[in-house]
Amino acid sequence: MIINVDNLNKAIKKAEMSHEQIAEAIARPGLDGKAAINNWTRKNFKPKPTPSDLEKLANALNVPLKSIVWFEGAHRWAKVAPRKA
C-alpha cells in the first residue's frame, strides 16, 4: 500500500486537523509522528508507513482506508522483456 498524497492532503484539510493532532493519533514506539506526517504529505515515504499506521491515520481523519491509499503490484526479476510485461 502506498499513500495517495493528494487524497491524504484533501482529507487533512477536510478534517481540519493539525499535523500534531494526527501525530498523536498514529503514535507508536519508534515513530516520530509529526515528522512522519510532514514527510508523508510531501511525498517522502520515510519512515515507511505500516498498514497499522495507515489504519490509524484513516480512523483519525474519519475516512475509509481505501480513500487515502493506493495499491500497486510489481513483479521483479521477471525473465521477460519489460515491454511484454
N, C-alpha and C positions, 0 to 999 in steps of 0.2 A: 504494500500500500504506500502510495505517495500522496503527500498533501497537495490539494488543489489550492494554490496560494490565493488566486483571485477570489474563489468562493470563501476561503477562510477569512480574508480581509473584509469581505462583504458581511459575513456572519458576525465578526467582531464589531463592525460599525452598527449593525442592526441591534445587537445585544447591548450596545452602549456600555461596554466593559473596558476597563483599562488593562494593560498588559500585566500589571501587578495582581489584579483580581484573578485573571486567568491563570497566572503562575501559581497562585495559592491553590487553585482547583486541581492542577495537574502535578502537585508536589509529590516527589518520591525521593528516596535516598540516592544521592549521587547525581541528581539533576538540578541544575540551576534554572529554575522555571522561567524567570524573567529573561535570561539570556537566550534560552531555547525558543521562547515565543518570539522574541525580537528577530532571531535568526530565521525561524520558520516563516515569518511574514515577509521576509526579504529574499525568499527562495534559496536560503542556505540551510541545508538539512543536517547541520552538525550542532548538537548531537542528533543522531538518527532517532526519529520518534518511534517508539514501540507501539504495538497495537493497543496496549492498555493506555498509553499516553493519548492516543487518538480518541479512544472511547471516552476518557475523562474530559478531553477537550470538547468533544461533541456534546457531552452532557452539560458541561459548564456553559456552553453557548446556546443550549436548548435547541439543537438542530440534529437531524439524523446523521449518522456517521457517513453514510454514502454521499452526503451533500458536500463534505469537506475533504474527501479523499478521492484518489484516482487510482485505479487498478491497472497494472501493466504486467504483461507477460514477456518473458525473454527466454531464449534458448541459446546457450553459449556453446561454443566449440562444435557447432553442427558441421558435419562433413558434406556441406552443400554450399554452392555459391550464394552470396548474400542476396543477389537479385532474384534467385529462385526461391528463396525462403519467403 
